[in-house]
Amino acid sequence: MASEIASPPSVSIILDNPSPELDFLDQIVQCTVYGPVEFVICDPGVMRFLNCNWRKINKPTDVLTFDLSSPGEDLPQGVVYIDGRLAPPLEEVLERLYHGWLHLKGFTHNTEEDTREMNRITVELVKKGMKAVKRI
């Protein structure tokens, strides 16, 4: 069971020249997701390294999710790596961010039905995230 006090989600941006659009990403995440989740925006070389070492696929990918929760945890917990070459536009970064977060919540895209549901929720979250930008 998750503890009463959980760490809030956070964002780390590890890019040489991050887009100014990413300046609000941490605030957007605070308004739209929950759980001790770290989102790391990084370069394609990091994504390639992680993909090669963990999935044995020697090429970059747009998002990688590492679930760090224990059995019985109520909150999504883990690290989501996102390829920073997607930034901007912000909507694409948010799409990958929420896609990874949904994996931590147990969503998959193993079947067409699962994919449709995950895509539907992702679209809703991106809209919510873009509305949060306007309030910041």
N, C-alpha and C positions, 0 to 999 in steps of 0.2 A: 504494500500500500504506500502511496506517495506521502511524503511528509506534509505537515500543515503549511510550512513556509517553503515555497519553491523559488529557485532563482528565476528572475525574469529572462526572457529571451534577449539575445544580444547579437550585434553585427560587428564583424571585423572586416575591414577592407584592406587587402594586401595587393595593391596595384601601384605601378610607377606613377601614372597620371590618371587618378580616378576622376570620373565625370562629376561635375558639380551636382548633377541630378541625384547622386548617391548620398549627398549630404544629409538628407532627411530619412534615409533608409532605416536607421535605428529607431527613430520616432514612429515611423510607419509600422515597424515590427511590434513595437510596444503597444500600439493601438489595435493590432489585428490578430496576433497569435499569442499563445500562452505556453508555458512550460520552460524548463531549463534547456533551451535549444540555442546553439550558437550557429549563426549563419556567417560563412566565410566567403567573401568575394575575392577571387584570386585569378592569376593569369593562367592561360592555357597550358603552360609547362607544368604547373602544379597539378592541374587536372589530369594531364597525361600521366604524370608520375603516380598519382593516386589510383587512377584507373588501371594502370599496368600492374601495380603491386597488389591491389585488392581484388581486381576482377580479371586480371591476366589479359587485358585488352590494351594493346600498345597504341592508343590514340587518345586525344582529349575527348571529353564529354561535357555536356552542358551543366549537369547537376549530379552530385553524388551524395547519398545520404547514409550516415552511419548511426544506427540506432544504439544508444547506450543505456537504454532502460533495463531494469531488472524485471523478472517475471512478477506480475501483479501490480506493476506501476500504473497509476491512473493518468499520469501526465505524459505527453510526448517528451522524450529526452534524447538528445543526441547532437550531432554536428552535421550541417548541410553545407557542402562546398558548391559554389556557383562560379561558372566560368565568367570572368570579368569582361571578356570581349563582347559580351551581350550588352554592356552598359555604354551609352544609352541605347535604346529608350528604356525608361524606368519600367514600363509595363512588362517588358521581356524579363527583366531581372526579377520583378515580383512574381511573374508566372513560374519561373524556376524555383524561387524561394518557397512559394506556397506548395508547389509540386513536391519538393523535398519534405516540407513540413507534413503534408498529408501522408507521405510514406511513413513518417514517424508515428502518425496516428493510426497506422494499420491499413491504409488504403493501398491498393495495387492496381496495376493495369495488365493483369494476367489474362483477362477475358475482355471481349468487346464491351460487355455490360459494365465491368469494372472501369474500363477506360473512359466510357461515356460519363459515368458518375464522377470519377476523379476530375475529368475535364470540366464538367459542369460546376463543381465546387471550386475548382481553381479559378474559373472565370468570375464567379461571385466574389471570391477573395480579392482578385485583382481590382475589381470595381470598388470594393470596400477600401482597399489600400490607396487607390487613386483619389477617393473621396477624402481620406485621411490627409493626403498631401495638401489638399486645398484648405484644410483646417489648421495646418501647421504654420 
